[in-house]
Every structure is written in C-alpha cells, then in structure tokens.
C-alpha cells in the first residue's frame, strides 16, 4: 500500500482515538500478505480521493495488532468496517465490488 495522507495505515490505539472523536469513515483490517489486501487497498486509495474529507479511510494490519482485531470482531484476514459518527454501522468480509463499496459509502453520507 502506498503512503498518502488520505488513506493510511494506523495502529490499534490510533483507531480507538478516531472512534472516540466520532469519525465517519472506513477501516480496512487487512494483512499485506493476503491475496485480496492489495486489491482492497488500491480500491480504497482510489475512493478516498473522491470521498475525502467527508469520509476518512484507514487501514490496520490485524496481525500486527491482534488485540484490535479481536476488540472490533475481526476474525479473518480481510474485513472492512464502516463507521458513522464513531459507531460501526456495517461490516464486510472479503473483497467487495466497487459498486457495493460506493453504495455503502454513499449510505454513510446520508
């Protein structure tokens, strides 16, 4: 995943800070070594350019921060959590289509 200011990797404690600030956005739990991670990271980077600053985009590696994965109910290698005002409103596992992600993100903006 490339480093940019719109979609970037964070730590477990940083994720908790954002949630306490009641952020609206996407958190991708994905390990770089999983096959789908690269596809999802590329999709999120593309979408972050369109939806930022209304929607914030973060990534966290569940193998680097297993306590965060457990805390947020992530059991697999790839999960996407959607937040509105600091509350998880949806969770996707696996690789979603771009159309599905756009639809889910648009719902966050309502």
VEXMIKOL-705258 format. One record per atom (N, C-alpha, C, CB): residue number from 1; residue in one letter; atom name; x negated, y, z negated. Coordinates in pm, whole numbers, plus 50000, padded with zeros to 5 digits. Last residue first. Glycine has a CB too. Example, Ala and Ser with C-alpha at 12.3 -4.5 7.8 and 13.67 -1.06 7.14 Angstrom:
[site 2,'S','N',[48715,49775,49292]],
[site 2,'S','CA',[48633,49894,49286]],
[site 2,'S','C',[48710,50003,49213]],
[site 2,'S','CB',[48592,49940,49428]],
[site 1,'A','N',[48681,49431,49220]],
[site 1,'A','CA',[48770,49550,49220]],
[site 1,'A','C',[48680,49670,49220]],
[site 1,'A','CB',[48869,49553,49095]],
END
This chain:
[site 110,'X','N',[52550,50985,49580]],
[site 110,'X','CA',[52691,51025,49562]],
[site 110,'X','C',[52717,51081,49424]],
[site 110,'X','CB',[52785,50906,49587]],
[site 109,'X','N',[52298,50882,49593]],
[site 109,'X','CA',[52312,51027,49609]],
[site 109,'X','C',[52455,51076,49589]],
[site 109,'X','CB',[52264,51067,49745]],
[site 108,'X','N',[52322,50612,49584]],
[site 108,'X','CA',[52261,50679,49468]],
[site 108,'X','C',[52284,50830,49473]],
[site 108,'X','CB',[52110,50649,49463]],
[site 107,'X','N',[52418,50559,49838]],
[site 107,'X','CA',[52509,50545,49725]],
[site 107,'X','C',[52455,50613,49599]],
[site 107,'X','CB',[52536,50398,49696]],
[site 106,'X','N',[52182,50583,49984]],
[site 106,'X','CA',[52288,50681,50004]],
[site 106,'X','C',[52389,50677,49890]],
[site 106,'X','CB',[52359,50657,50139]],
[site 105,'X','N',[52058,50349,49897]],
[site 105,'X','CA',[52001,50479,49859]],
[site 105,'X','C',[52107,50589,49876]],
[site 105,'X','CB',[51874,50512,49946]],
[site 104,'X','N',[52220,50154,50016]],
[site 104,'X','CA',[52204,50158,49870]],
[site 104,'X','C',[52152,50293,49823]],
[site 104,'X','CB',[52109,50048,49824]],
[site 103,'X','N',[52186,50220,50289]],
[site 103,'X','CA',[52319,50222,50229]],
[site 103,'X','C',[52310,50233,50076]],
[site 103,'X','CB',[52398,50097,50269]],
[site 102,'X','N',[51912,50174,50318]],
[site 102,'X','CA',[51968,50308,50342]],
[site 102,'X','C',[52104,50322,50275]],
[site 102,'X','CB',[51980,50335,50494]],
[site 101,'X','N',[51905,49897,50263]],
[site 101,'X','CA',[51836,49992,50175]],
[site 101,'X','C',[51890,50133,50194]],
[site 101,'X','CB',[51684,49990,50201]],
[site 100,'X','N',[52054,49797,50482]],
[site 100,'X','CA',[52101,49776,50345]],
[site 100,'X','C',[52036,49876,50250]],
[site 100,'X','CB',[52072,49633,50300]],
[site 99,'X','N',[51886,49878,50692]],
[site 99,'X','CA',[52023,49929,50684]],
[site 99,'X','C',[52080,49912,50543]],
[site 99,'X','CB',[52114,49858,50785]],
[site 98,'X','N',[51655,49731,50645]],
[site 98,'X','CA',[51650,49877,50635]],
[site 98,'X','C',[51790,49935,50620]],
[site 98,'X','CB',[51580,49938,50759]],
[site 97,'X','N',[51719,49443,50435]],
[site 97,'X','CA',[51712,49509,50565]],
[site 97,'X','C',[51703,49660,50544]],
[site 97,'X','CB',[51835,49472,50654]],
[site 96,'X','N',[51505,49329,50164]],
[site 96,'X','CA',[51632,49378,50219]],
[site 96,'X','C',[51611,49436,50360]],
[site 96,'X','CB',[51694,49486,50126]],
[site 95,'X','N',[51351,49055,50047]],
[site 95,'X','CA',[51326,49164,50142]],
[site 95,'X','C',[51459,49211,50201]],
[site 95,'X','CB',[51228,49119,50254]],
[site 94,'X','N',[51410,48984,49696]],
[site 94,'X','CA',[51371,48951,49833]],
[site 94,'X','C',[51354,49075,49917]],
[site 94,'X','CB',[51474,48859,49896]],
[site 93,'X','N',[51681,49136,49523]],
[site 93,'X','CA',[51565,49047,49524]],
[site 93,'X','C',[51536,49009,49668]],
[site 93,'X','CB',[51589,48920,49437]],
[site 92,'X','N',[51804,49431,49374]],
[site 92,'X','CA',[51792,49347,49493]],
[site 92,'X','C',[51671,49257,49476]],
[site 92,'X','CB',[51780,49433,49622]],
[site 91,'X','N',[52028,49590,49165]],
[site 91,'X','CA',[51903,49515,49171]],
[site 91,'X','C',[51908,49425,49294]],
[site 91,'X','CB',[51880,49432,49041]],
[site 90,'X','N',[52170,49892,49030]],
[site 90,'X','CA',[52168,49781,49126]],
[site 90,'X','C',[52030,49716,49123]],
[site 90,'X','CB',[52202,49830,49269]],
[site 89,'X','N',[52150,50075,48832]],
[site 89,'X','CA',[52283,50056,48889]],
[site 89,'X','C',[52287,49941,48989]],
[site 89,'X','CB',[52330,50182,48955]],
[site 88,'X','N',[51993,50172,48542]],
[site 88,'X','CA',[51986,50077,48654]],
[site 88,'X','C',[52127,50050,48703]],
[site 88,'X','CB',[51915,49944,48610]],
[site 87,'X','N',[51970,50512,48465]],
[site 87,'X','CA',[52043,50388,48440]],
[site 87,'X','C',[52031,50298,48564]],
[site 87,'X','CB',[52192,50416,48406]],
[site 86,'X','N',[51864,50761,48525]],
[site 86,'X','CA',[51796,50679,48426]],
[site 86,'X','C',[51862,50546,48394]],
[site 86,'X','CB',[51783,50754,48303]],
[site 85,'X','N',[52028,50857,48733]],
[site 85,'X','CA',[52023,50927,48604]],
[site 85,'X','C',[51968,50839,48492]],
[site 85,'X','CB',[52163,50977,48565]],
[site 84,'X','N',[52015,50553,48878]],
[site 84,'X','CA',[52084,50682,48888]],
[site 84,'X','C',[52086,50740,48747]],
[site 84,'X','CB',[52231,50667,48947]],
[site 83,'X','N',[51800,50318,49038]],
[site 83,'X','CA',[51840,50394,48920]],
[site 83,'X','C',[51913,50522,48958]],
[site 83,'X','CB',[51718,50428,48834]],
[site 82,'X','N',[51738,49995,49147]],
[site 82,'X','CA',[51787,50127,49185]],
[site 82,'X','C',[51844,50196,49061]],
[site 82,'X','CB',[51895,50117,49297]],
[site 81,'X','N',[51476,49770,49199]],
[site 81,'X','CA',[51575,49824,49106]],
[site 81,'X','C',[51611,49965,49149]],
[site 81,'X','CB',[51522,49822,48960]],
[site 80,'X','N',[51379,49490,49363]],
[site 80,'X','CA',[51396,49634,49382]],
[site 80,'X','C',[51508,49678,49289]],
[site 80,'X','CB',[51427,49670,49531]],
[site 79,'X','N',[51130,49236,49352]],
[site 79,'X','CA',[51262,49286,49314]],
[site 79,'X','C',[51263,49438,49329]],
[site 79,'X','CB',[51298,49245,49166]],
[site 78,'X','N',[50928,48966,49379]],
[site 78,'X','CA',[50973,49084,49453]],
[site 78,'X','C',[51116,49119,49412]],
[site 78,'X','CB',[50965,49059,49605]],
[site 77,'X','N',[50873,48748,49227]],
[site 77,'X','CA',[50758,48825,49275]],
[site 77,'X','C',[50798,48954,49345]],
[site 77,'X','CB',[50675,48741,49370]],
[site 76,'X','N',[51105,48718,48952]],
[site 76,'X','CA',[51034,48673,49071]],
[site 76,'X','C',[50919,48764,49106]],
[site 76,'X','CB',[51128,48664,49187]],
[site 75,'X','N',[51225,48843,48738]],
[site 75,'X','CA',[51173,48707,48720]],
[site 75,'X','C',[51088,48660,48837]],
[site 75,'X','CB',[51287,48613,48700]],
[site 74,'X','N',[51295,49124,48567]],
[site 74,'X','CA',[51238,49079,48694]],
[site 74,'X','C',[51171,48945,48672]],
[site 74,'X','CB',[51137,49184,48752]],
[site 73,'X','N',[51399,49263,48349]],
[site 73,'X','CA',[51469,49147,48403]],
[site 73,'X','C',[51421,49100,48538]],
[site 73,'X','CB',[51611,49177,48412]],
[site 72,'X','N',[51254,49457,48226]],
[site 72,'X','CA',[51350,49501,48327]],
[site 72,'X','C',[51417,49384,48400]],
[site 72,'X','CB',[51281,49591,48427]],
[site 71,'X','N',[51088,49310,48056]],
[site 71,'X','CA',[51178,49411,47999]],
[site 71,'X','C',[51288,49451,48097]],
[site 71,'X','CB',[51098,49535,47957]],
[site 70,'X','N',[50940,49163,48244]],
[site 70,'X','CA',[51032,49095,48153]],
[site 70,'X','C',[51135,49193,48097]],
[site 70,'X','CB',[50954,49028,48038]],
[site 69,'X','N',[50795,49369,48362]],
[site 69,'X','CA',[50880,49283,48444]],
[site 69,'X','C',[50984,49213,48357]],
[site 69,'X','CB',[50794,49178,48521]],
[site 68,'X','N',[50658,49461,48137]],
[site 68,'X','CA',[50756,49548,48203]],
[site 68,'X','C',[50850,49467,48290]],
[site 68,'X','CB',[50686,49656,48287]],
[site 67,'X','N',[50494,49245,48085]],
[site 67,'X','CA',[50588,49287,47982]],
[site 67,'X','C',[50695,49379,48040]],
[site 67,'X','CB',[50513,49358,47868]],
[site 66,'X','N',[50330,49229,48312]],
[site 66,'X','CA',[50435,49128,48292]],
[site 66,'X','C',[50537,49166,48185]],
[site 66,'X','CB',[50372,48996,48254]],
[site 65,'X','N',[50167,49402,48493]],
[site 65,'X','CA',[50248,49449,48381]],
[site 65,'X','C',[50363,49352,48355]],
[site 65,'X','CB',[50302,49592,48408]],
[site 64,'X','N',[50048,49259,48692]],
[site 64,'X','CA',[49962,49347,48612]],
[site 64,'X','C',[50034,49392,48485]],
[site 64,'X','CB',[49919,49469,48695]],
[site 63,'X','N',[50268,49135,48795]],
[site 63,'X','CA',[50162,49051,48740]],
[site 63,'X','C',[50060,49132,48661]],
[site 63,'X','CB',[50093,48975,48853]],
[site 62,'X','N',[50432,49332,48895]],
[site 62,'X','CA',[50479,49256,48779]],
[site 62,'X','C',[50373,49164,48719]],
[site 62,'X','CB',[50598,49174,48819]],
[site 61,'X','N',[50339,49648,48980]],
[site 61,'X','CA',[50298,49509,49001]],
[site 61,'X','C',[50339,49427,48878]],
[site 61,'X','CB',[50144,49499,49027]],
[site 60,'X','N',[50559,49892,49099]],
[site 60,'X','CA',[50488,49838,48984]],
[site 60,'X','C',[50458,49691,49012]],
[site 60,'X','CB',[50570,49857,48851]],
[site 59,'X','N',[50638,50196,49261]],
[site 59,'X','CA',[50607,50054,49271]],
[site 59,'X','C',[50532,50013,49146]],
[site 59,'X','CB',[50523,50022,49400]],
[site 58,'X','N',[50891,50442,49331]],
[site 58,'X','CA',[50777,50390,49256]],
[site 58,'X','C',[50760,50241,49283]],
[site 58,'X','CB',[50796,50415,49105]],
[site 57,'X','N',[51045,50735,49438]],
[site 57,'X','CA',[51007,50599,49476]],
[site 57,'X','C',[50882,50557,49401]],
[site 57,'X','CB',[50985,50588,49628]],
[site 56,'X','N',[51331,50938,49391]],
[site 56,'X','CA',[51190,50912,49362]],
[site 56,'X','C',[51162,50765,49389]],
[site 56,'X','CB',[51154,50949,49213]],
[site 55,'X','N',[51542,51146,49574]],
[site 55,'X','CA',[51519,51010,49527]],
[site 55,'X','C',[51369,50993,49506]],
[site 55,'X','CB',[51574,50904,49628]],
[site 54,'X','N',[51506,51414,49640]],
[site 54,'X','CA',[51626,51373,49568]],
[site 54,'X','C',[51610,51236,49504]],
[site 54,'X','CB',[51747,51373,49662]],
[site 53,'X','N',[51290,51503,49792]],
[site 53,'X','CA',[51267,51480,49650]],
[site 53,'X','C',[51391,51433,49574]],
[site 53,'X','CB',[51217,51604,49588]],
[site 52,'X','N',[51297,51198,49976]],
[site 52,'X','CA',[51232,51276,49871]],
[site 52,'X','C',[51266,51424,49892]],
[site 52,'X','CB',[51079,51253,49872]],
[site 51,'X','N',[51401,51070,50199]],
[site 51,'X','CA',[51489,51093,50083]],
[site 51,'X','C',[51426,51177,49971]],
[site 51,'X','CB',[51533,50962,50027]],
[site 50,'X','N',[51196,51052,50392]],
[site 50,'X','CA',[51328,51103,50429]],
[site 50,'X','C',[51409,51147,50307]],
[site 50,'X','CB',[51404,50998,50506]],
[site 49,'X','N',[50977,50943,50265]],
[site 49,'X','CA',[50960,51068,50339]],
[site 49,'X','C',[51093,51133,50375]],
[site 49,'X','CB',[50880,51043,50465]],
[site 48,'X','N',[51082,50706,50174]],
[site 48,'X','CA',[51051,50810,50076]],
[site 48,'X','C',[51030,50944,50145]],
[site 48,'X','CB',[50926,50773,49996]],
[site 47,'X','N',[51098,50544,50398]],
[site 47,'X','CA',[51221,50602,50343]],
[site 47,'X','C',[51192,50715,50244]],
[site 47,'X','CB',[51303,50495,50274]],
[site 46,'X','N',[50826,50477,50432]],
[site 46,'X','CA',[50900,50543,50538]],
[site 46,'X','C',[51024,50613,50482]],
[site 46,'X','CB',[50940,50442,50645]],
[site 45,'X','N',[50773,50349,50190]],
[site 45,'X','CA',[50695,50467,50228]],
[site 45,'X','C',[50769,50547,50335]],
[site 45,'X','CB',[50556,50426,50278]],
[site 44,'X','N',[50953,50135,50208]],
[site 44,'X','CA',[50973,50238,50106]],
[site 44,'X','C',[50895,50365,50137]],
[site 44,'X','CB',[50933,50184,49968]],
[site 43,'X','N',[50842,49988,50422]],
[site 43,'X','CA',[50978,50040,50431]],
[site 43,'X','C',[50999,50154,50332]],
[site 43,'X','CB',[51081,49927,50407]],
[site 42,'X','N',[50593,49921,50310]],
[site 42,'X','CA',[50598,50002,50432]],
[site 42,'X','C',[50737,50065,50449]],
[site 42,'X','CB',[50564,49915,50555]],
[site 41,'X','N',[50678,49762,50094]],
[site 41,'X','CA',[50603,49886,50069]],
[site 41,'X','C',[50609,49978,50191]],
[site 41,'X','CB',[50456,49854,50032]],
[site 40,'X','N',[50799,49550,50234]],
[site 40,'X','CA',[50881,49637,50149]],
[site 40,'X','C',[50809,49768,50121]],
[site 40,'X','CB',[50915,49566,50016]],
[site 39,'X','N',[50577,49440,50366]],
[site 39,'X','CA',[50693,49486,50442]],
[site 39,'X','C',[50777,49584,50360]],
[site 39,'X','CB',[50780,49367,50486]],
[site 38,'X','N',[50414,49373,50147]],
[site 38,'X','CA',[50366,49468,50247]],
[site 38,'X','C',[50482,49525,50328]],
[site 38,'X','CB',[50265,49400,50340]],
[site 37,'X','N',[50571,49180,50012]],
[site 37,'X','CA',[50536,49308,49950]],
[site 37,'X','C',[50495,49412,50052]],
[site 37,'X','CB',[50425,49288,49848]],
[site 36,'X','N',[50611,48932,50124]],
[site 36,'X','CA',[50706,49038,50155]],
[site 36,'X','C',[50668,49175,50103]],
[site 36,'X','CB',[50837,49003,50102]],
[site 35,'X','N',[50398,48771,50022]],
[site 35,'X','CA',[50417,48795,50165]],
[site 35,'X','C',[50505,48913,50198]],
[site 35,'X','CB',[50473,48674,50228]],
[site 34,'X','N',[50202,48890,49750]],
[site 34,'X','CA',[50322,48822,49800]],
[site 34,'X','C',[50347,48864,49944]],
[site 34,'X','CB',[50445,48853,49713]],
[site 33,'X','N',[49993,49048,49670]],
[site 33,'X','CA',[49960,48922,49735]],
[site 33,'X','C',[50082,48847,49785]],
[site 33,'X','CB',[49883,48835,49639]],
[site 32,'X','N',[50099,49267,49535]],
[site 32,'X','CA',[50045,49286,49670]],
[site 32,'X','C',[50018,49155,49743]],
[site 32,'X','CB',[49918,49366,49662]],
[site 31,'X','N',[50407,49217,49379]],
[site 31,'X','CA',[50263,49192,49376]],
[site 31,'X','C',[50211,49198,49518]],
[site 31,'X','CB',[50230,49053,49310]],
[site 30,'X','N',[50663,49441,49287]],
[site 30,'X','CA',[50605,49353,49389]],
[site 30,'X','C',[50456,49339,49367]],
[site 30,'X','CB',[50634,49405,49531]],
[site 29,'X','N',[50931,49619,49221]],
[site 29,'X','CA',[50843,49527,49149]],
[site 29,'X','C',[50790,49429,49252]],
[site 29,'X','CB',[50918,49454,49031]],
[site 28,'X','N',[51015,49940,49289]],
[site 28,'X','CA',[50984,49813,49355]],
[site 28,'X','C',[50889,49736,49265]],
[site 28,'X','CB',[50922,49835,49497]],
[site 27,'X','N',[51261,50155,49210]],
[site 27,'X','CA',[51141,50094,49154]],
[site 27,'X','C',[51125,49957,49219]],
[site 27,'X','CB',[51149,50082,48996]],
[site 26,'X','N',[51409,50458,49309]],
[site 26,'X','CA',[51384,50318,49340]],
[site 26,'X','C',[51256,50274,49270]],
[site 26,'X','CB',[51374,50295,49493]],
[site 25,'X','N',[51620,50701,49142]],
[site 25,'X','CA',[51523,50651,49237]],
[site 25,'X','C',[51516,50500,49246]],
[site 25,'X','CB',[51391,50703,49204]],
[site 24,'X','N',[51647,50953,48916]],
[site 24,'X','CA',[51723,50879,49016]],
[site 24,'X','C',[51623,50832,49120]],
[site 24,'X','CB',[51837,50967,49080]],
[site 23,'X','N',[51563,50974,48564]],
[site 23,'X','CA',[51535,50991,48706]],
[site 23,'X','C',[51632,50910,48792]],
[site 23,'X','CB',[51392,50950,48737]],
[site 22,'X','N',[51564,51031,48284]],
[site 22,'X','CA',[51687,51012,48360]],
[site 22,'X','C',[51667,51035,48510]],
[site 22,'X','CB',[51794,51105,48309]],
[site 21,'X','N',[51344,51021,48136]],
[site 21,'X','CA',[51373,51151,48195]],
[site 21,'X','C',[51495,51146,48286]],
[site 21,'X','CB',[51251,51201,48275]],
[site 20,'X','N',[51330,50753,48080]],
[site 20,'X','CA',[51374,50842,47972]],
[site 20,'X','C',[51408,50982,48025]],
[site 20,'X','CB',[51266,50853,47863]],
[site 19,'X','N',[51223,50673,48323]],
[site 19,'X','CA',[51359,50634,48290]],
[site 19,'X','C',[51413,50723,48178]],
[site 19,'X','CB',[51365,50486,48248]],
[site 18,'X','N',[50964,50775,48304]],
[site 18,'X','CA',[51054,50825,48409]],
[site 18,'X','C',[51199,50792,48376]],
[site 18,'X','CB',[51016,50764,48545]],
[site 17,'X','N',[50865,50624,48088]],
[site 17,'X','CA',[50873,50769,48078]],
[site 17,'X','C',[50970,50827,48181]],
[site 17,'X','CB',[50734,50832,48097]],
[site 16,'X','N',[50868,50364,48195]],
[site 16,'X','CA',[50954,50397,48082]],
[site 16,'X','C',[50970,50548,48065]],
[site 16,'X','CB',[50898,50336,47953]],
[site 15,'X','N',[50666,50396,48387]],
[site 15,'X','CA',[50803,50365,48428]],
[site 15,'X','C',[50901,50401,48316]],
[site 15,'X','CB',[50817,50216,48467]],
[site 14,'X','N',[50442,50430,48225]],
[site 14,'X','CA',[50487,50542,48310]],
[site 14,'X','C',[50631,50520,48355]],
[site 14,'X','CB',[50394,50557,48432]],
[site 13,'X','N',[50421,50172,48108]],
[site 13,'X','CA',[50454,50289,48024]],
[site 13,'X','C',[50502,50409,48107]],
[site 13,'X','CB',[50333,50329,47941]],
[site 12,'X','N',[50359,50022,48352]],
[site 12,'X','CA',[50478,49998,48272]],
[site 12,'X','C',[50516,50115,48184]],
[site 12,'X','CB',[50459,49876,48187]],
[site 11,'X','N',[50237,50245,48612]],
[site 11,'X','CA',[50220,50145,48507]],
[site 11,'X','C',[50353,50125,48434]],
[site 11,'X','CB',[50108,50187,48408]],
[site 10,'X','N',[50286,50277,48970]],
[site 10,'X','CA',[50282,50327,48834]],
[site 10,'X','C',[50262,50211,48737]],
[site 10,'X','CB',[50412,50405,48800]],
[site 9,'X','N',[50220,50366,49306]],
[site 9,'X','CA',[50220,50264,49202]],
[site 9,'X','C',[50209,50330,49065]],
[site 9,'X','CB',[50106,50163,49224]],
[site 8,'X','N',[50439,50577,49504]],
[site 8,'X','CA',[50311,50536,49448]],
[site 8,'X','C',[50328,50435,49334]],
[site 8,'X','CB',[50236,50658,49397]],
[site 7,'X','N',[50554,50792,49730]],
[site 7,'X','CA',[50576,50653,49689]],
[site 7,'X','C',[50444,50602,49634]],
[site 7,'X','CB',[50626,50562,49808]],
[site 6,'X','N',[50455,51054,49738]],
[site 6,'X','CA',[50599,51030,49740]],
[site 6,'X','C',[50631,50891,49690]],
[site 6,'X','CB',[50654,51050,49881]],
[site 5,'X','N',[50184,51076,49752]],
[site 5,'X','CA',[50249,51138,49637]],
[site 5,'X','C',[50398,51109,49631]],
[site 5,'X','CB',[50227,51286,49640]],
[site 4,'X','N',[50012,50772,49831]],
[site 4,'X','CA',[50066,50902,49865]],
[site 4,'X','C',[50145,50954,49746]],
[site 4,'X','CB',[50155,50895,49993]],
[site 3,'X','N',[49812,50512,49929]],
[site 3,'X','CA',[49840,50603,49818]],
[site 3,'X','C',[49896,50733,49874]],
[site 3,'X','CB',[49712,50630,49734]],
[site 2,'X','N',[49944,50217,50085]],
[site 2,'X','CA',[49865,50339,50087]],
[site 2,'X','C',[49905,50428,49969]],
[site 2,'X','CB',[49884,50414,50220]],
[site 1,'X','N',[49915,49882,50000]],
[site 1,'X','CA',[50000,50000,50000]],
[site 1,'X','C',[49911,50123,50000]],
[site 1,'X','CB',[50097,50000,49878]],
END
